[in-house]
Amino acid sequence: MDIKAYIESGILEAYVLGSLTPGEVREVQANIAQYPEIAAEVRAIEDAMVDFARAGAVEPPLVYRKKYGTPLNHQLLRKVEKQCAGTQRLSHCNRIIAGRFNGAMQP
């Protein structure tokens, strides 16, 4: 396998975003298990996406901060981070985070 070409193909970004077919997911997961370079690249893509999301994060509106307070948000974030520890898929972790915060932030 040409690992460099595989990495440059864009399939790993699609994997991290959760936009592959089940067959493609199995293929990528097999390659992650077999090739440390691919596993490292997936981790780097996930890290870059987290950094990108954090860079664009905005402060919640004052009405939510008054109603729910900052400590609640930090408690939820810590709980979600514990649940996501060790997960292989950033998209899975993002769904957990979105579900927790959307549910907690309902007016």
C-alpha positions in Angstrom: 0.0 0.0 0.0 1.2 3.5 -0.8 0.6 5.0 2.6 1.4 8.6 1.6 -1.1 8.4 -1.3 -3.7 6.9 1.0 -3.2 9.7 3.6 -3.4 12.4 0.9 -6.6 10.9 -0.6 -8.9 12.6 1.9 -10.4 9.3 3.1 -9.1 9.9 6.6 -10.7 13.3 6.9 -14.0 11.7 5.7 -13.6 9.0 8.3 -13.1 11.5 11.1 -16.1 13.4 9.9 -18.2 10.2 9.9 -19.1 10.5 6.2 -17.9 7.1 4.9 -20.0 4.1 4.1 -19.8 1.2 6.5 -17.5 -0.7 4.1 -15.2 2.3 3.9 -15.2 2.6 7.7 -14.1 -1.0 8.1 -11.3 -0.5 5.5 -10.0 2.6 7.3 -10.2 0.9 10.7 -8.3 -2.1 9.4 -5.6 0.3 8.0 -5.4 2.2 11.3 -4.8 -1.1 13.1 -2.2 -2.2 10.5 -0.3 1.0 9.8 0.9 3.2 12.7 1.4 6.1 10.2 -2.3 6.1 9.4 -3.3 5.9 13.0 -1.1 8.9 13.8 -2.6 10.8 10.9 -6.1 10.1 12.1 -5.1 11.4 15.6 -3.6 14.5 14.0 -6.7 15.2 12.0 -8.9 14.8 15.1 -6.6 17.1 17.1 -6.7 19.7 14.3 -10.5 19.6 14.1 -10.7 20.1 17.9 -8.3 23.0 17.7 -10.3 24.5 14.9 -13.6 24.2 16.8 -12.1 25.7 19.9 -10.7 28.6 17.9 -14.2 29.4 16.6 -16.0 28.9 19.9 -18.2 31.8 21.1 -19.4 32.7 24.5 -23.0 31.6 25.1 -25.6 34.4 25.3 -25.9 36.1 28.6 -29.5 34.7 29.1 -28.1 31.1 29.1 -25.2 32.0 31.3 -27.6 33.5 33.9 -30.0 30.6 33.7 -27.5 27.7 33.7 -24.3 29.3 34.9 -20.8 28.5 33.9 -20.1 25.8 36.5 -22.8 23.6 34.9 -21.1 23.9 31.5 -17.8 22.9 33.0 -19.3 20.0 34.9 -20.9 18.8 31.7 -17.7 19.2 29.7 -15.7 17.2 32.2 -18.4 14.4 32.3 -18.4 14.2 28.4 -14.6 14.3 28.2 -14.5 11.3 30.6 -17.1 9.5 28.4 -15.2 10.2 25.3 -11.8 9.2 26.7 -10.5 6.4 24.6 -13.0 6.6 21.8 -11.6 6.2 18.4 -14.0 8.4 16.6 -14.2 12.1 17.1 -17.6 12.2 15.4 -18.9 9.9 18.2 -17.6 12.3 20.8 -19.0 15.3 19.1 -22.5 13.7 19.0 -22.2 13.1 22.8 -21.1 16.7 23.4 -23.8 18.1 21.2 -26.5 16.0 22.9 -25.4 16.9 26.4 -25.1 20.6 25.7 -28.2 21.0 23.6 -30.2 19.2 26.2 -28.7 21.3 29.0 -29.1 24.5 27.2 -32.8 24.3 26.5 -34.7 27.4 27.7 
